Amino acid sequence: MYLYALLLFASIVIPLVLSFDRKVHFYTTWKALAPSIFIVGLFFILFDIILTKNGVWGFNPLYHSDILLLNLPIEEWLFFAIVPYACIFIHYVMITYFPKLKLSKKTNSIISVSLIVLFLLVLVFNLDKSYTLFIALVTILALLWSLINKSQMTRSFYISFLIMFIPFLVVDSILTGSFIPHEVVWYNNAENIGIRLFSIPLEDIAFAFSLILLNLLVLEAFTNQLQKRSKSKTDVEI
């Protein structure tokens, strides 16, 4: 039963079809989005391979295909393209249809700094837990990047992530064993803090948060670069 593949298909089909919505025009981001997803996905895949090899987590062959790349099922590789695409689509829908729905600059900064402090404490008190250590460090770096770059994107992202969290909760609950006899993805609880939301390790929430935030930050950088090139080209033609 290819449950992992079915969950990925269910996650991408609607965002992909609606990418051509006349107002959102999400397809226009593809030129910057593709390299963003590739770069961030490569980073996460690298650590995925390492953590899988060291038994931090693993995959139940009952629920994925027989195609493995570096000991990861092909579905896991696709996860880092499909999930960011679907989540960033949700973010773009929100900022398109509700452009004024964003935090104030002060509130945004307070949340970012507070999260950095929180994850620093999590990191310091869990140096012996590989998954907790990894995701706390990645989340801190992503948040620091957003602050150093003075990115205004997080003013909307903090809100859109709450929307993304709903489908994430459904999909990740199934992946981690809710509603099915066994987990699609199993976790070594010695390598995380051992607290779960339903069947989801708390670290998975930070994993999703940092994965999408990093994708949006890289996407923002590529988009700005493309806009500068387009402007320079226009100036030359004039």
Secondary structure, 3 states (H helix, E strand, C coil): CCHHHHHHHHHHHHHHHHHHCCCCCHHHHHHHHHHHHHHHHHHHHHHHHHHHHCCCEEECCCCCCCCEECCEEHHHHHHHHHHHHHHHHHHHHHHHHCCCCCCCHHHHHHHHHHHHHHHHHHHHCCCCCHHHHHHHHHHHHHHHHHHHCCCCCHHHHHHHHHHHHHHHHHHHHHHCCCCCCCCCEEECHHHCCCCEECCEEHHHHHHHHHHHHHHHHHHHHHHHHHHHHHHHHHHHHC
